[in-house]
Amino acid sequence: MVAVEVRLTNQGSEEVKAIKLTGSKLPSGVQLASFNEIALLAPNGSSMQTIGLNLNDSTQPVNLEVCTAERQFAVTLKAPVGELVAPKPLQETAFNEAQAKLRGMNETSSAATLRNPLQGQEFAKAVVRIVNLIQVPSSESQTFKFSGQTVSGQSAVLVACKVNANQVQLTVNCDKLVIGSMLAKELKEALERL
């Protein structure tokens, strides 16, 4: 389960009472741990709450309802694919072995062109800001490796980036095909915006 901070703001001129968050129509396997009911939220008042959300490694949006004493509001939450993974430290040999097992349909490759070339750890830090992974030591010059796992199913997520000036060859390996392909696309687009 992942913690998500939610800010509720009353932009009206009257108090809002009995505020709660529900997920009455959650997809199979998705779980919600909501916050305790907020008794009262004054006009122009805000309240920060934390919810727990297990998306079951799904890339689909989740529909929730914010309910008050008088009304209901539909809310849709969609997590960036990079947040559906968590860092998992690996040594290079373990990374290479896992990557060899996740070839074929479990591999997505893409090329990205950086606006401004990033050197060494600048590039590694940029990738980690985009995707919740950890850098793996690499013996190959200008090849950056990152590892993690999906939050729910704990499936391996491996990313290898070969950098040549402003050209990056991305390889994502994951047995969750949708997560792997969406992660490659998200990473490529984010790198090209740097």
Secondary structure, 3 states (H helix, E strand, C coil): CEEEEEEEECCCCCCEEEEEEECCCCCCCCEEECCCCEEEECCCCEEEEEEEEECCCCCCCEEEEEECCCCEEEEEECCCHHHCEEECCCCHHHHHHHHHHCCHHHEEEEEEECCCCCCCHHHHHHHHHHCCCEEECCCCCCEEEEEEEECCCCCEEEEEEEEECCEEEEEEEECCHHHHHHHHHHHHHHHHHC
